[in-house]
């Protein structure tokens, strides 16, 4: 009899933390916790995806800062692997519903 191999689902590799020199002066916010940079923006549903560099929970206030972006809002909905979660820890890929347009590469901070 032939044995069937189990296919294990592999997680995408976690990228290293963003070096400070990659955050431009216009994206920096003194005194706020850096969460990461926007990896993707889904315009039709208004969701960003990013890899967290610090923990984040629903209800926390975030600020997304970029060259032409400056958006402050509370996290109302967050997903990990297409499932709604109340919070996520550092190193997890998350999707966050945003109120306005943002751009890939914008910095995200927890206030």
C-alpha positions as CSV (number, residue, x, y, z in Angstrom):
1,X,0.0,0.0,0.0
2,X,1.1,3.4,-0.8
3,X,1.2,6.0,2.0
4,X,-0.3,9.4,1.3
5,X,1.8,12.3,2.3
6,X,0.2,14.9,4.5
7,X,0.6,18.4,3.1
8,X,1.3,20.9,5.8
9,X,0.1,24.4,5.4
10,X,3.1,26.7,5.7
11,X,2.9,30.2,7.1
12,X,4.5,33.0,5.0
13,X,7.9,33.9,6.4
14,X,7.9,36.8,8.9
15,X,9.9,39.6,7.6
16,X,12.4,41.3,10.0
17,X,11.4,44.5,11.8
18,X,11.5,47.7,9.8
19,X,14.8,49.5,10.2
20,X,14.6,53.1,11.4
21,X,16.3,54.4,8.3
22,X,13.3,53.1,6.2
23,X,10.9,55.4,8.0
24,X,11.0,58.8,6.4
25,X,10.9,62.0,8.6
26,X,7.4,62.8,7.3
27,X,6.2,59.4,8.5
28,X,7.7,59.6,12.0
29,X,5.6,60.3,15.0
30,X,7.5,60.9,18.3
31,X,6.1,59.0,21.3
32,X,3.9,56.6,19.4
33,X,4.4,52.8,19.1
34,X,5.4,51.8,15.5
35,X,3.2,48.9,14.3
36,X,4.6,48.5,10.8
37,X,4.2,49.6,7.2
38,X,1.2,49.1,5.0
39,X,1.9,46.0,2.9
40,X,-1.3,46.1,0.8
41,X,-4.4,48.2,0.5
42,X,-7.7,46.8,-0.8
43,X,-9.6,49.8,-2.1
44,X,-13.0,48.1,-2.7
45,X,-13.3,46.9,0.9
46,X,-11.2,49.6,2.6
47,X,-8.8,47.2,4.3
48,X,-5.0,47.4,4.9
49,X,-2.7,44.4,5.6
50,X,0.5,44.6,7.6
51,X,2.8,42.6,9.8
52,X,2.6,43.8,13.3
53,X,5.8,44.8,15.1
54,X,3.9,45.4,18.4
55,X,0.6,44.0,19.8
56,X,-2.7,45.6,18.8
57,X,-6.3,45.2,19.9
58,X,-9.7,46.2,18.7
59,X,-10.5,49.6,20.3
60,X,-6.9,50.9,20.1
61,X,-6.4,54.2,18.3
62,X,-4.0,54.1,15.3
63,X,-2.5,56.7,13.1
64,X,-1.5,56.1,9.5
65,X,1.1,58.6,8.3
66,X,2.7,58.9,4.8
67,X,3.7,61.4,2.2
68,X,0.1,62.4,1.4
69,X,-1.7,60.3,4.1
70,X,-2.6,61.4,7.7
71,X,-5.4,59.3,9.1
72,X,-6.3,58.8,12.8
73,X,-9.0,56.3,13.8
74,X,-9.9,53.6,16.3
75,X,-9.5,49.9,15.2
76,X,-13.1,48.7,14.8
77,X,-12.4,45.4,13.0
78,X,-9.3,43.3,12.7
79,X,-8.7,39.9,11.0
80,X,-6.0,37.3,11.1
81,X,-6.3,34.5,8.5
82,X,-9.8,35.8,7.4
83,X,-11.2,35.4,10.9
84,X,-12.2,38.4,13.1
85,X,-10.0,38.6,16.3
86,X,-10.1,40.9,19.3
87,X,-6.3,41.3,19.3
88,X,-3.1,40.2,17.7
89,X,0.5,40.0,18.8
90,X,3.8,41.1,17.2
91,X,4.7,39.1,14.1
92,X,1.2,38.3,12.9
93,X,-0.2,39.4,9.5
94,X,-3.4,41.3,10.1
95,X,-6.1,43.0,8.1
96,X,-7.5,46.3,9.5
97,X,-10.6,48.1,8.2
98,X,-9.8,51.8,7.6
99,X,-12.0,54.8,7.1
100,X,-10.1,56.5,4.2
101,X,-7.6,55.7,1.4
102,X,-4.1,54.9,2.4
103,X,-1.0,54.0,0.4
104,X,1.3,51.0,0.4
105,X,4.4,51.9,2.4
106,X,2.6,54.3,4.8
107,X,3.7,53.9,8.5
108,X,1.1,52.7,11.0
109,X,1.4,53.8,14.7
110,X,-0.6,52.9,17.9
111,X,-1.4,56.1,19.8
